Amino acid sequence: MAEEKEEIDDSLYSRQRYVLGDSAMRRMAHSNVLIVGLGGLGIEIAKNVVLAGIKSLTVLDRRICQIQDLGTQFFIRQEDVDDKKTRAEASVDRLAELNPYVTLKNASTEISQETDLSFLKEYQCVVVTETAHSLLQRIDDYCRQLNPPIQFIAGEVSGVFSYAFCDFGPEFTVVDASGEEPKECFIADITKGNPGIVTSLDNTMHDFQSGDTVTFKEIKGMESLNGTKQKIKVVSPYSFSVCDTTGEEFQPYQTGGIAKQVKVSTVVKYSSLQDQMINPRVPLVDFTKDAVMSHVAFCSLHRFRDQHNRLPKPRCDTDLKGLRQLAEEINEKLKIPVPSIDKDVLCHLADTCAGHFAPLCAAMGGVIGQEVIKAVTGKFTPINQWLYLDASEVLKGLGNVSPEVLEPKGDRYDHLRICIGDELCLKLADLKLFMVGCGAIGCEMMKNYALLGVCRSPNGKMTITDNDLIEMSNLNRQFLFRPRHIQKPKSTTAAESCKQINPSLNIEAHQHKVHPATEQSTYNDAFFEAQDVVVNALDNVEARRYMDIRCVTNQKALMESGTLGSKGHVQVIIPHLTETYGNQQDPPEQSVPYCTLKSFPATIEHTIPWARDKFESLFSQKPAMLNKFWMVHGSPKKVMEKLKSNSRLEHILMVLKLMKNRPQSWKECVAAARIKFERYYNHKAKQLLSSFPLDSRTKDGAFFWQSPKRPPTPVEFDTNSELHMMFIRSCSRLIADYCGIPYTEKDTDKNNIVDLLRDVNVPEFVPSNKKIVTEETENKPETTTEDDITDEDIAKAIRDLKHLQDNGKTSEACLRMIPAEFEKDDDSNGHIDFMTSASNLRATMYSIETADRFKTKRIAGRIVPAIATTTAAVSGLVTIELIKYIQGCVLDDHRNAFLNLALPTVMVSEPAPANKIRIKDEMYFTDWDRWEVHGPAGYKMQDFVQYFKDKYKLTVSLVVQGTKMIYVSMLPGHKKRLKQTMVELIKPADGVRHIDHL
């Protein structure tokens, strides 16, 4: 696979680069892909690979656009149907708009049993959909026999059933099986044995797996292991075995050492489509279903279509009997047959196969889109070799309906109607839906809703909200947006784009943030009560928790989903049926001890947050503090009067120090940056070594400087070092920016800065007695408050302010600074340059491996890796669950999902039921339950207490509203509250008719 070192457009691909990496991105940019068939599945795959950034995509589909295509193919319009365009003609220009770096071609070639397939040689990957099985087999055979082989992928959505098949040739090299960052751990001990056992430090789990390859460094004693690569076997979560360490070359282990995972290429072997028909490799997706039965069903359908040149007719006993017979014959030939043929699966497939279920096209389109990326890059583990996914639960309840409700009507919803019936189509049209977030997941959701006709009737309404504006980096996965939309609101733009897909949608777009401030206004309880279902498309924990609380309070179903790179999840939250989001604990965020960040970093993940904190403190928080101080306290004259009256003004000393050291010119900005360099990377190291010499020991006699603590080495400033000059340049610019000092590009030239540095008076190191925090349990010291200010501090502040006044440094301009607002996606502002250089200098000081700008930006900018394929798959799965909810499915029919397209893993399972808590005897409650107590305006607390005693024989001991305790029976002072009215105690806002209590 070719790979050239051309630039990658980070403004467009920044989030995806963190999923795939630059090497895979470059290989993809040299790849040519062919997609045959641009129906609902084909267009989803095409959309995803174009967004990903392949070199060229050729689409081949000579079918004429039909009215029913509008229900699954989002790039076909009514005018395309009227003009009798082919599906490829209608789609190619709209696909080209998604990514300016991808060349789109419309193939004029017909592909059939007679076609010369040699034209396929120009492609690295061929994807075939909506094609007869006999032709699929011919194409696969041709692709396999080439050297190198063409990676072949087949897929289909038939009704509410779908499959994907991959054949990447006899041998396919996977360069990175998981895409995860290499894991590493600090070492506590290595035994001399056969095999040697490595134990991780401080009972920290190493997270390795048996078969992993690891390398070692910084081991003292058993140095022979340093630099070697060892295939390991896990002994426990805290230890693993390596090679035989009993030899003389392995000296006894003393201390230190780091074990780090090494990514190793693997070879995956594939069988042909013909072989896989009788000996299928089929992973388990749904624990309640037999995946091999799905294979038998689809094979039967393919053979039926090849024999009859048509699909089975819905509810036709003759066709169903023929399909069953074919299934029996196929099952007998399988090497591992199913115990018995599931007639319901065959019946459901026969009834719906003439239709195409749009959300299933989205889900499988995301999966296959990722397989295309794997095929052309070798990144991640491909499907080996089948994947089956269905949504047959939506058919529950349709067994006894009249056949007419499933018949086509000659409109855009025919494909959907065949799958779920006309009645459910109309329910979707009348839906009142509230969706929060119009980003990547939100765009995909809205596309699905447009295809399904959700909220299209006068009775239906889709309310969407997002307070963000569109940025360049959004275009790589938020496919409803184009370059012309940059800096426009996401919500209104998404609504406009969706109405191009389906003009009949009834959408109201807001630009509000959903949080407590809007509870009593736009999104109050009355608004929530009017909704049929709520969808959260904001991918952050705070939004999930808040939306969960609002939905539980208002008894509304919540469709919850999220993605992280190649991983995604779907959670269905239904009143009185499932557990809530709050029932599950989010994994705690790993926090780094203050002493580690401040003085004892051990990894680059410690130095980058330190650099981010320095940026915020120096260039944002302190300037903002100065502005606020003078805004609150007025002029220097008034501040002087307050000081002389012995007023203790918070932050006074820090503000005056900022003003005293404030540069007045570009030259002084450079000098300030140079002095900061010396303090951070030279004096700091010398101070630590002065306080804790290299031979220092702890109270228990152990060496102070032992793993993971790393002794620092003072950094000597060098103008010939690119890293040193990067820090000086970026720091000088940021100082000048918050001081409002102008500078030119010539000023920031290296030679000019070097000239200015010659005149800088760099202070000598003077040891300090200031305490250095060494215990991991100690937190960051509290900021000085007014109460901490002494008389001596006030006297010093008076002197300092007088000095500033005498030197003309208290003018209006001197009382204002310009705080920096961190913007990670603007490469011209110097923000990431500062953090990269600051972090890497600190890493150098502690002999830690440095990180490139790319990694620094991800960690410092807290960037969430994202890719369109995962988003598409997740949105399809959650839309299926929404339809099940509207249909009224029981708990057993719903599915939560977890997927990792890198591995690839797609797992669905029943949601956990609502958690029941026993009160007494046979009285239980769940998070969804509530007692409604109605009372007049004069309703008192004693009436409230008596109500529960009379009706439920319960004694009320505590009444809480949010975090406020309204009544506590044990407190003597609360006895009088029994006589007070509930309105007096609660003090509800105007218009509030009910209040929730615990």
N, C-alpha and C positions, 0 to 999 in steps of 0.2 A: 504494500500500500504506500503510495507516494505521500511525502510529507515535506512541505517547504516551509520556510520560516517567515511567511508573509504575516502582516499585522492582522490581528483579530479586532474587530470593531467592538471595543469594550462598552461603548455607550449603548449598543444594541444587545450584545450577548453576555453582559456582565453576570447575570444570575445563572445563565445556562453554563457558562465556563466553569462555575464552581461545582456543577454536576458532572460534566464530561471531562474537563481538563483541556489544556491547549493542544496537546498532542492529538487527541481524538477530534477536536474541532478542526484542526488542519487537515487531517485525513478525510473528514467529512466534506470539507470544502473542495476536495478533488474527486468527489464521487458522483457518478451518474446513475440515476435510478429510473426505472420504468414502472408505472402503475397501470395495470389493465383493469378497466371497470371503474367508473366514477359514479356509482350509486351512493347510498348513504354511508356504507363502510369505506369505499374507495376515496371519497372526498375527505373523510375524517383522517385517513392515513396521509393523504396528499397534503392537507393543511398542516399536519404535525411535522412532516419531514421538511416542508418548505420553511416553516418557522425555525426549525432546528438549524438550517443553513447548509444543505448539501450544495454541490456545484450546479447540478442541473436535474430537473425532473421532467420526464416525458410522460404524458398521459395518453392513453389509448382507449377510446370508447366511441363507437360509431352509432350507438343507440340514439334515437331521436328523443328529445325531452318530452315527457308526458306530464299531465297535470298532477298525478300522484307522486312524481319525483319531488314536488315542492314540500312534501311532508318528511323527507329524509335528507335531501340534498340542498344544503343551505346556500350554495352558490348558483342555483338555478332560479330564474325569475319568471313571472308570468309571461313577459314578452318573449323569453326564450322558447317557451312552449308555443306561443302564437306564431313565432317565426320559424318553428320546426328546426331549431338548431340541434346539433348533436350535443350530448352531455359534455363532451370534452371541449367543444367550441364555446359553450356557455360558461365553462368554469375556468379556462386557462388564464384569461386576463385578470380575473378576480383573485386567482391563486398568486399570480405574479405580483399583485399589490402587497402581499404579505411580507415579502422580503426582497429588497433590491439586489441582494447578492446572489440570488438563485435565478438561473435561466429556465424559463418554462417553454416546453415544446408540446405541440399537438401532433401526435403521430397519425399519419393518414393510412397507415398499414392496417389491413384486416388481419386478424389472427385466427386461424382455423387449423383443422387437421392437415390441410394441404399447404399451409404457409411455410415458406422457407424461413427457418428460425435463426439463420445466421445473423440477422440484424440485431439479435439480442447481445452479440459480443461486445457492443459498445457500452454495456451497462455492467456495473458491479453488483447490482441487486435488482431482481425482478419480482414484483408483487402482483399477484393475479387474484381478482375477485369476480364473483358472478359468472363463473365459467364452468362448463361441463367437466366432470371428473376425468373423462378420457383425454380431454385436451390438457388438463392440469398435469396428468401423468406424462404426456408427451413433452411438455415444456420442462418439467422437472428432470426427465431423463436427459434432455439436451443440455440443460445447465450443469448437471453433474459430470458429464463426460468431458467438459472443457478443462483446460489446464492453464491458469487456475480456474476453478469452477465459478460459475455465477451463483451468488446466494439467492435461493428461491424461497419465496414466502407465498402461501395461499391462505385466503380467509373468506369467510362468508357469514352473513347474518340472514337466517331464514326464519321469519316470524320472530319468536321470542327465544330462539336458539342461535348459537354462534360458535365458530371454531377458528383457530389459527393453527397453521402448520408451517414448520421451518425445516428446510434442508439446505445446510450451508456447505455441502460437499462432503467427500469422504473424511477429510480432516480440516478442522477450522481452529485457528489459534485465537485464544482469548487472552489479551494482554493484561487485563485487570478484571478479575471475576466479580468483585463487589463494588468497586469505586470508592470504598471507604478510605479515610486517611489511615496510613500505616499505624498500628497500635504500638505503644512502647510502655515499658515499666521500669522502675528503679529496682535494683537487685539488693536483697538483704543477705543472701548466702548462696554458695554453690558447693555442693558436696563433691568429694573425690569418690567416685563409684562408677559402676557400669550398669546402667547409665548414670551420669551425673545429674543431680536434682538441683534446679534453680528455684529459689524462693523469692517472691516479690517482697518489697519493702513495706513495712507498716501494715501488713495484712490487707494490702490493696489488690483487688482482683486484676489479673494481668490481661484478661479478655482475649487471650490467644485461643486457637483451636488446634486439635491434633492434626498434624500434616502441614501446619504453617511453617514457613522458613523464617528464622530470625537471625539477626546479626548482633554482635556485642561490641561495646566500646567502654572505655574508662574503667575497666576492671583492674583492681590492684591485687597482686598476688597471683591469681590465675590468669596472667596476661596473655597466655597462649590462645585464649578464646577470643580476644579482641580482634575484630575484623573478620572473623570466620562466619560462615553461614551454616546454620544447623537446622535440620528438620526436627521439629519437636513433637512430643507427645504430652498431652495435658495429664497431669497427675491429680490436680485439684484446682479450684479457682485461684489458688495462690501459689501454685508451683507447677513446674513442667520439667520433663527430662530432655537431656541433650545427648551428646556422644559419650563414649567411654572416657572418663577423666582420671583414670587410675594411673596413666602413664607418667614417666618422669618429666615429660615436657609440661605437665600441668602441675604447677606449684600450688600449695594450699591457698584457698581464697582468703583475702584479707578484708577488703572493704570496697565499696563503690560499685559502679557498673550500671549500664543501661542496656536492656534488651529491646530491639526494635524489629518489628515485622518487615519482611522484604516481600515486595510484590513479585510473584513468579508467574510467567506465562503458562497456560495449560492448553492442551489440545483436546477438542471435543470431536467425537466421531459421529457422523450422521448416516442414517440409512435412507434409501430412496423412498419416494411416496408409495411405490408399489409394495415394497417390503413392509412399510409401516401400516399398510391397510390390514395386514394379518397379524402383525406383531407390534402393536402400537405402544409407544412410551407416552403415557397419559398421566400428568400429575393430578393430585386431588385438589379440588378447589372448594367444594362444598361437602362437608362431612355427612350431610343427609342424602347425598346423591352418588350414584355409581357413574364415575367418569367414563368407564369403558362402555356403559350402556349408551351414553351420548355418542360415543364413537360408532357403535353399531347402528344407531338411529341415522346418523348423517351418512354413513356408508350406504345404508338402505335407500335413503333419499337420492343420493348420487346415482345409484344403480337404477332406480325407478325412472329418474329423469333421462338417463342415457337410453333406457329401453323404450320409453313411451314418448320421448321428446317433449315432455310437459311435466308439470308438478302434480302431485296428488290433489284431487278435488276435496275441499273441506267437507267433512261429515258424509263422505261417500264410503259406504261399507265395502264396496268392491275394491276401491283403491286402497283402503286401509288393510283389507285382507291381503292384497298383493304386497303391500309394504311389510306386513308382518312376516309373510313367507320369505321375502328377501332377507329380513333381519335374522330369521332362523338359519338360513343358509350361510349368511356371513358369520354369524356367531359360531357355527360349527367349525369354521376354518380358522378361527382365532386360536393362537397358541395358548392364551389364557382367556377362555370365554366367560361371559357372565353366567351366573347360575340359571337364570331364567329371564326371558324377554319381558321388560316392563312395557305393557301395552299402553299405559297412560302416556309415557314419553312419546311413543310412536303416534298415538292419537293427537297429542298436542302439536307435534311437529307437522303432521299432515294437515291439521286444521289451519295452521298459521303460516305455513312456509311461503305462501304467495304474498305475504306482507313483509314489512321490514320495520322492526321496532327501533325507533330513532335513538333512544338513550342507550340501547345495547350496541348500536353502531358507534356511538361516542366512546363507550367503554372499550370495546374491542379495537376500535380505531386507535385509541391511545396505546394499547398493548402492542399492536402490530407496528405502529409508528416507532415505538422504542426498538422493536426487533430490526427494523430497517437501519436504525442508527448503529445497533450492534453489528449488523452485517457489514457495514462499510468502515467501521472503526476498530472492531475487536474489543471495544469497551463494554464491559458487563457480560454476564452469562446469558447466552441465548436460550430460548425455549427448545427443549430436546424431548419430543419433537411436536407434540400436540398440546393444545390448550382449549378446553371446552368451557363455555360460560352460557348460562341461560337465565331467563327470568320467568320461568313457567308458573311461578306463584301468582302472577297477574291473571292467569286463566281460571283461578279458583272462582267458582260461582257462575261460570259461563256454560257449564255442561248442560243445563236445562233451558237455556234461553233459545228463543226462536232463531233459526239460521239466518233470517233476514237482517238481524242486527249486526251480523258480521260481514254482510255483503257489501261490495264497493258501491259507491254512489256517484262515481265520476268526479270526485273533488280531491283536493290536496291531502285530505285525511284518510284516503282509502287504505294506505299501508298500515296506518295506526288502527283503523276500524277493524281490519281483518284480525289484528292481534288482540284487541281488548274490548271490542264491541262498541256500538254507537252510544249506548247509555253512558259509559265511562268517558267517552270523548266529550259528551255534552257536560258532564260534571267538571271536567278539566276546563272547559270553556267558561264555566260560571265561577271558577275558583277566585277567591280573594287571598292573595299571596303577598307576604312582606319579605323582601330579601335585603339583607344588610351586606354591603360590599359589592363593588362592581369591578374587582380586579381580575386576576386570572381565572379563579374558580367562578366568580360571578359572571364573567363573559361567557364561559362555556355553559353555565346554567341557563342563561338567558337565550342562548342559541337553541338549547334543547327545548325550552319553553315555547320558543317561536315555532319550531318544527311541530310540536305537539298541539299548538293552538291553545295553550294555557292562557286563561284570562282574556279570551277574545270576544266574549259576548258582552252585551250591555250590562249584564249582572256581574260580570267578573271584573277584577281589577288587580293589577300587579303594581305594588308600590316598592320602589327600589331607592336606596340611599347610599351615598358615598361622598365624603367631603374632600376627596383627593382630586388633584388634577393629573392629567396624563403626561407621563414623561417618556423620553426616548427608550429607556430600558424596559418599559412596559410592553413595547411592540413585539418583543420576542415571544410572548406567550399570551397576551391579552388581545386575542385576534380580532375583536370588534373594532380595534383602533388602528389608525393609519398615521403616517407622519403629519398629515395636515391637521390632525386632531391634537397635537402636542400643546399642552397648557390649557386645554379645554377640560371642563368637568367630566369625570368618568361616567357619572350616572346619566346625565342627559345625552352624552355621546353614545353610550351603550344602548339607550332606549331608541335613539334614532337609527342606529345600525340594525337593531333587531326588527324594527318596523320595515326595513328594506327586505328582510327575510320573510316576514309575515305582516303585511300592512294592517291586518285586522286586530292586532294586539291592543289591549287597553292598558297602557303603562303610564304611571305617574312617577316622575323622577325627582328626587330630593337631593340636596347637598348637605345634609345634616349628619352629625356624628351621634350615634346612638349611645347615650351614657346618662347618668342620673340627671344631668342638667335639662334633658329633654323629656324626662318622665312625665312631668306635669304640663307639658306643652304639646308638641307635635306627636310624640309617641307615648301618650298617656294610656291608662288602662282601657279606656273606651276604644282607643285605636286598636290595641291588641285584641280586645274582645271581638272586634269586627272581622278579624282575619280568620281564614280557615287553616292556614299553615304558615309557619315562619321558617325561613331558610337563612342560616348564617354562612356567608361566604367570606367572612373576615378570618384570616388565618393567624390568629393570635389568641393566647390563653385568656387574656383579660376579656376580650370580646365574647369568647365562648362562655365564660363564667357568667358574665352579665346577661347575655341572651338566654342562658339556661334559667337564671333566676326569674327573668321577666316571663318566660313561657310557663314555668311551673306556677308562678303567681296567677297567671291568667288562663291556666289550663289549656295551653296551645301546644300542638305538635311542633317539634323543632327538628329540622334536617341539618345535621352537623357534619362537616367534613373538613379536611385539611391536607396539605402536602408538605413534604420536606425533601427536595431533590427528587429522587426516584421513588420515594416512599409516599404513601397516602393512606388515609383512613376515612371511613364513613361510619357515623353513629346515628341511629334512628332513636328519637326521643319522643314517645307518645304517651299522652296523659293516661294514668292508671294502668298502663300496659307494660312499659319498660322502665328501667332505672333512668335516672337523670344524669346529666353530665357531671353534676356535683357529687354523685355517688362514688365516682372513681377519683382517686388521688392522682394529680399530675406528678410525674417524676420531679423531685426537687432539683432546682438548678444547682449545679456544682459551683460552690463559691470558693474563692482562693483566700486563704488567711491573709490578714492585713500585713503581718510581718513578712510573708513571702513576697507580696507585691512591692512592699516598701524597701526591703533590704536583702532578701534571700531568694531571688528568682531561680528556678531550676530548668524551666523550659521556655520556649518562645511564646507559649500561651500565657506566660506570666509577664513577659516584657511588653507585649503589644497592649494589653489593658493598661499597663503603667503609662505607656506613651499616650494612650487615649485620655487617661485621667490628667496627664500633664497638659495636654492640649486644652481640655475643658477648663482646668484651673487657671492656666496662664492667660488664655486668649478669650475666654467666655465668662467664666464665673467672676473673676476678680474685676474686669471692666464693668460687668453688670452690677456688682456690689458697689463700686464707686459711684455709678450713675444713681443707684437707688439711695445711697447715703445722702448725696447732695439734694436729691429730689425731696427727701423727707425732712432734712434739717435746714435747708435753705442756704443762704450765702455764708462765705467764710466768716464774715463779721458776726452773724448770728451764732455760728458754731463756736467762735471764740468766746462770746458772751456766756454760752451754755457751759463751756469748759471752766470758765472763771467762777461760775456759780456752782462748781463741783458736780455738774451733770455727767453721768457715765454714759457715753454714747457708744453703742455697739459698733464694732469694726473701725473705730476712729484711728487706731494705730496703723492698721493695715492700709486704710485709705490714704493716710498721710505718707506712708512708705511708698505706695504706688505713685503718688504725685511727686515725691522727692526724686524717685528713680526714673521718672517718665522721660524717655528720649525726646529730643527736640529736632533731630535731623536724622537722615538716613545713616549717616556715619555713626551716630550714637546707637541706632538700632542694631547695626552690625556689631558694635562693641558689646551691647547687652547680650546678644546671641552668643558671642565668644565667651563671655563670662559664665553664662549658663552652661555651656559645654564643659568648662573647667569644673564647675560645681557638681554637675551630674555624673561626669564620667572619670574624673580624676580625684577631686577632693572627697567624693563620696566613698570611693574605693579605699583611699588612704585612711579615712575616718574609721571604716569598718575594720581594717587591718590594725589600726591603732587600738581600737576597743577590743578586738578579738584577734590577737596574733595567730599565725598559722599553727603554732603548737598549743593553742588554747585547748583546755578540756572543760567539759561540763561538770556539774556537781557529782555525777555518778562515775566520773573518771574517763568517760568516752571523749574522743576528739570532737571539738566543737565543729570544725570544718570537715564533716563527713556527709556522704550522700544522704539526702538530696541537696544539702547546703553546699554551695560552690564558692570558694574564696575568690574575691574579685581581683582583677589586675588593673591598676590605674592606666587610663588611656592617655597617651601623649598626643596632643593635637598636631595634625600634619596637613598642611595646605595641599599636598599632593594626593591626599586620600579623597576619592570621590564621595565616600560616605560622610566624611567629616565636613566637606564643603556643602554637601546636600543639606545637612543639619543647619549650618550657618546661614545658607541662602534662604531656606524655608522659614526658619525661626525669625530671621531679620524681617522678612516680608510680613509675617503675621504680627510682629511687634509694631511695624510701621502701619499696618492696617488698623489695629485697634487704637493707635495713637493719632490716626488721621494724617499721617506723614506721606506725602506723595513720593513715588520713585518711578524710575523708568526701566525699561528692559536693559539698557546699558548699565544702570546702577547694579543690576543683579548679575552682571557678567563676572565670571570667576576672577579674571585679572583685576578688575576694579575692586572686588571684595578683598582680594589678597593684599592690595595696596592699603586699604583701610585697616586691615588687621595688624599691619606693622606698628600702628600707633596705639594699639589697645594695651592698657595697663592691666595685665591679668594678675589678680591678687594671689599671694602665696597661700599655701595650705596652713591652717592653724588648727590643731586638734581641739575638739570640743568635748565637754563633759555631758552633753545632752544624752538622755537615755535612749537606747535603741531597743525597740520591742523585738523580743526573740521568741516569745511563746505564741503558738498558733491560736490559743484560746483568747488572746487579747485582741480587742477591737480597736479601730481607729480612734485616737483621742478626740473628745468632743471639741467643737469649735468654741473659742472664747466668747462668753456672753457678757452682758453689762455687769452682772454680779462679780465677774472675775477681774474687772478693771480696778486697779489700786490707785491710791492717791499719787503714787510715783508715776503711774502711767498717765494720769491726767496732767501732771506737771510736764512730762515729756511731750505730750500732745500739744500743750500750749507753746512750748519752745519750738517744736517742729512746724506748727502752723504759722507762728510768727516768722520763722525763717523763710517759709514759702512765700508769705506775703511780702517780705522785704526783698525777695528775689524775683518778684513779678510772676510767680507760678500759681496764682489763684484767680486768674482771669476766667471769664465764662468758658472759654475753650478748654482751659485746663481742668474744668470740673466735669468734663464729659469724655467718655471713651466710646468706642464702637465695638461692642462684643461680637465675636465671631460666631456664626451659626454653622455648625459642622455640616458640610455637604460632600458626601463621599463620591458622588458621580461627576463632580466638576474637577477635572484634572488640572485646570489652570490656577486653582486657588491656593495650592501649596499645602492643603490640609493633610492629604495622604502622604505627601513627600515628607512632611514633618514627622508624622507618626512612624513611617517606615525607617527613617534615619534615626529617630530617637530610640525606637525599639531595638534596631540592629546594633546601635552603639552600646546600649545596655547589655545586649546579648554578648557582644564582643568582650565587654568588661568582665562578664561572668563565664566566658568560654562556652557559650551556648550557641548551637547552630542557628545561623540567621535565617530570616524568611524574606522571600521576594515581596515586591510591592503588591502583587496579586493576592497573596495569602494575608498580608497585613491589612489590606483593604477589607477582606472578608471578615476578619476577626474584629478589627477596630470599628468597622461600619455595621457590625452585627447583621451582615447580609444573609438572608435566607436563600439557600440554593433553590432554583426552580427550573422546571422544564415543562414544555407544553404537553408532552405525552402523558405525564402523570396527572396533570390537571384535567385533561380530557377524560381519562379513564375514571377518575374519582367523580367527576361531574355526571358521567353517565350512570354510575352505580347509585349515586344519591338520588338522581331523578327517577330511577326505577323504584326506589323506596317511597318516594313521594306519591307515585301512582298507586302503589300498594295501599298506602294510607288512605288516599281518597276513595279507593275501592272498598275499604273496610276490612282489610286482611287481619287475621288473628296474629298473635305473637309469633307462632311457629313459622309463619310465612315471611316474616321480615328478616332482613339480613344486615348485620353490621359487616364491615369489610376492612381488611388490612391488606395492603399490597406493597410490594417492593419490586418494581419493574427491572431493577438491576440484576436480581438473582436468577430467574424471575419467580416471584411468589405472589399469588393471588389467593387469599383465604377469606371465605365468607362464613358466617356463623350466626345463629339466632341471637338476638339481643338478650341481655339479662333481664329477667322480669323485675317489676317494681319491688324494691326492698321493703318487706313488711316488718314493722316493729310492734311488739306486743305491749299494750297498755295494762290490761288486766283481763283475766279469764279469757274469753274469746274476742276481746276487743283489740283490734290491730289498726295501725295507720301506716300510710306510705307518704313519701314527699309530696304526692299529688293530692292527698286528702286535706280537707279543711272543714271546720265547722263554721257555719254562717249564723251569726247572732244579730238579729234585727232589733232595734229599739228606737224609741222616740228621742227627741232632742234632750229631754231631761233624764235619759237613761244613766243610772249611776253605776259606779264600780261594784257596789254591793248587789245590784241587780245582775250584773255580769257574772259575779261569783256564784250567786244563788242559782242562776240558769244551769250551770254545769252540775251543781249539786243535785238539783231536782231531776234533770233529764238523764244524766249519765252516772250519777252517784260518784262524782269526782270532786275532790277538794282542790281548789285553786290556790297554789302557794306562790306563784310567780307569773306576772304578766309583763311581757317585753315587747317593745316596738322598735325593730332594728337593733341598735345597741343601747337604747334607752330603757331603763327599768321603770315601768309605770307603777307596778304594785308588787311589794315583797311582803308576804304575810309575817315573816319573822322579824321585820323591822318595826319597832314600836311606833316610830314616826309615821309609818304608812297606814296605821289604823284609821286615821282621819280621812284618808283618801277614799275609803269605802263610801263616804257620804258625798263625795264630789262626783260631778257628772263626767262621763267619758270624754265629752267634748272639751271640758276644762282641763282634763289630764293630758289629752292627746294633742290639743291645739292643731286640728287639721287645717290644711291650706284651703283657700276658697275653692268651692266646686268639688272637693273630695267627698265622695259619698260612702266610701268604705276604707277601712284601714286594716292591714294584716298585723296580727299579734302572734306571739309564741307563748 
